[in-house]
Amino acid sequence: MLTSDQLNYYRSILIQPVISEKSMAASEAERKYHFKVHPKANKVEIRRAVEAIFNVRVESVNTLNVRGKARRRSYRHRMGRTANWKKAIVMLAPGDRIDVMTGQ
């Protein structure tokens, strides 16, 4: 059983699921789930967080740093940038599943 401090720590690692057409197709076909994670989190911490929060078994974790994109701020202003962020792709064991919309 997790204490509230452990649960808060794990929730600070997993920021939010990435919901896109590509990530949803990967979750249905290949048991891969995409998460936006804390930039300093490593693969072991991400694995433990997913296993503790969703009560599933994790086979592998891949991480990548996503660079921010250049965006126009408005008509008169110069270009700005969106923030850099870190993405984790988590592959679950056969038979395990996460419902990303409800978080279970």
N, C-alpha and C positions, 0 to 999 in steps of 0.2 A: 504494500500500500504506500502511495506517495504522500509525503507531507506537503503542506501548502507552499513551503519555501521551494521544494524541489519542483513542484508543478509550475510555480511562477518562473523559475529559472528556465525550465524547458520551454515555456511559452514565450520567453524573451528570445530564445534561439529561433524558433519558427515564427516568423512575422505574419505571413499569410500564404495561402495557396495561390498558385498562378493558374488562373482560369482562362484558357484560350482554346481555340479549336484544336490546335496541335497538341496541347497538353491533355485535353479531354480524350482525344483519339488514342494517345499513348497509354492513358490510364485504362481504357477499355481493352485495348488489344495486347499490351505488353506488361501490364501491372506496374507501370511507371507513373509516379506522381511528382509534380513539380511544386516547389515551395520557394518563396522569397525568405531568405534566412539572414541572420545577423552577419555582417561582413567579416567578423573575426571568428566565427564558429568553424570548427573543423569537422571532418567526416564522422569521427567517433561521437562527438557531441550531438550532431544531427541525427545519427542512428539512434542514440539513446533517447532523444527527445521524441522522435516519431514513435518508437516502440512504447514509450511510457504514456504519451498522450492518447494515441489511437489504439493501443493494445493489439498490435500486429507484430509480425516478425519481418525484419528488413534483411534482404539478401545483399544489396550493394547500394552505395551512395556515390554519385558523381556530382562535383561542384564546378561552377564556372562563375567568373566575374563578368557581369553585363555592363558594358560602357554606356554612359548616358548619351542621349541624342541631342544634336543641336536643334533648337526650336526658335521660331520667331516669337518674340514676346508680344509685340503689337505692331501696328503700322509704322509708328515713328521710332520705336526703340530698336536697339540692336539685337543681335542674336544672343540667346541664352542657352543654357544646357540643363537637361534633366539630370537627376542624381545617378551616380553609379550605384549598382546593387549586386548582391550575390544570389545566385540561384542554385538550388540543390535538386537533383533528380534522384528520387528514391525508388528502388525496385523492391517490391514486396515478395515474400515467399508465396508459392502457389497456394491458392485457397484463401489468402488474406485479401482484404479489400477495404478501401476508405471511401466513404461518401463525402466528397469535398464540399458539397453544398451545405450539408448539415454538420459536418465535422465529426462524424462517427465512423 
